[in-house]
Amino acid sequence: MTDGLAQSYPTRPIRLIAPFAPGGGVDLIARLLGAGLGRSDSLGQTVVVDNRAGAGGAIGAEIAARAEPDGYTLLLGNSTTHGVNQAYFRLPYDSVRDFTPITLVASAPLVLATAGALPVKSVKEFIALAKARPGQLNYGSAGRGSVTHLTMELFKVVTGVNVVHIPYKGVGPAFTAMMTGEIQCIIVAVTASMSHVRAGRIKALGITGVRHSRLLPDVPTLAEQGVAGFDADYWYGLLGPARMPRRIVARLNQEALRIIGGAEFKQKMIAQGVEPTGSAPEEFEKIVRGEVAKWARLVKDAGIQEQ
């Protein structure tokens, strides 16, 4: 793209790919961000959210990676598309080389939760119980290679506990399995756990990130309970194909940060248990590189077989 075309950007509608089905967190954030970018006082062009679900977000991410780097195809990626997928699956794209990071958009804490009947009240007590009963406790996940899977594997490596993985097709079936006693613990998004926590069906023991959750303000972090250095937030970010012109990246970053910092976006995100963030493109690139390296190291250290 010539410098002149980059300066006049955008002159037509923009496609924002949401690589998951409508109704989920990625879809919600993509639509809020897209609506803001499309306003006349922002980019001034319609931003069309295009849901391309499948393969844990890899289908939509590949479409974005192969698009022209002209700023007219963007991606709302997350910890799955640009973190755990790269470590666990053989992908048709590279999460670092094939994308241009624009800004981190938001992050959502995860929580270590146990069945209500399990006789523990803290992370320390859970670790002690798991070590006293190696291989006898089961944990659930939303599927092999999911954030819920690899985050618990990270917990196992850091703490030395031996709990057995049982994958499900989503967190809903995993919660059902916890109610029936098939599994005893799970690491999951705080928002997904709230109804069960409030009903007393499960116990929220610890937040996986470095900050407390607004939805569970009294639940301490894992680090505060002795699990040093544990940080595994679920994040969302805006990206484009590799080799996007710097002027376009700067324009998109500027407009996205204005929306992310606005009262309307903040209010709607916080209501969902998600923290608006925002970042410079360079900072977001470091985050993506760090995430890919972290999960790749975990897969190697834990002896997890790539799929």
Secondary structure, 3 states (H helix, E strand, C coil): CCHHHHHHCCCCCEEEEECCCCCCHHHHHHHHHHHHHCCCCCCCCCEEEEECCCHHHHHHHHHHHCCCCCCCEEEEEECHHHHHHHHHCCCCCCCCCCEEEEEEEEEECEEEEEECCCCCCCHHHHHHHHHHCCCCCEEEECCCCCHHHHHHHHHHHHHCCCCEEEECCCHHHHHHHHHHCCCCEEEEEHHHHHHHHHCCCEEEEEECCCCCCCCCCCCCECHHHCCCCCCCCEEEEEEEECCCCHHHHHHHHHHHHHHHCCHHHHHHHHHCCCEECCCCHHHHHHHHHHHHHHHHHHHHHCCCCCC
